[in-house]
């Protein structure tokens, strides 16, 4: 296995449950106990009603490509694997997540159905990416 050279997330007290679930190949989202909104990115309060009673619930892992771009020129040596797809996926539960789509650039379309893929980039870190649902 080659060394992973890209930056990896540093879990905070608030985001740690998200990253721990990803290591188990599960996608979890915060959910507000008051208004029932699903929340992503992890935060201390609900952005809809400002309540701080948030729980973690497993998500379906299904979504739709909301927007994307093909990165063809690396921003740094760590990202020298260009081209790659940087996308915003609208999850079935409602929130949007910034991610990568694991597909050929010419195959990706806005509105395309995708499903979560868990990329174990280091023994300590698993990234949530997406692949075409029909793959």
Residue, then its C-alpha position, 0 to 999 in steps of 0.5 A: x500500500x502506498x503512503x497516503x499523501x493528501x491531508x486527512x481530517x482531524x476529528x473534533x469533539x463534535x465531528x468525531x462520531x461522524x468519522x468513527x462511523x465512517x471507519x465502520x463504513x457507515x454514513x451518519x448524520x446529526x438530527x435535531x430532536x426538536x425540528x427533526x432536521x437532518x444536519x451536515x456538516x457536524x455542528x453544536x446546534x441545529x441551523x434550522x431552530x438553533x436547538x442543541x439536542x442533536x442525535x446521530x442517525x444512520x443515513x441511507x448513503x444514497x444521494x443525487x449529484x447536485x453540482x460538480x466540477x472536474x479538477x484537472x490541474x492539481x492545487x498541490x503535489x498532494x493532489x497530483x492524481x488529477x483529474x478527479x471529480x469534486x462534487x456536492x451531493x444532495x443526500x436522500x435525507x436532505x443535507x448536501x455533502x462536499x465529496x468526490x465522485x469515483x467515476x470517469x469525468x465524462x460519466x458524471x451528470x447533475x441529477x445522477x444517482x450515487x451511493x456512498x463509498x468508504x475509502x480507507x485511506x489510512x488505518x485511522x481514516x476513512x473518507x466518505x466518497x460516492x460512486x454511481x448508484x448503477x455501478 
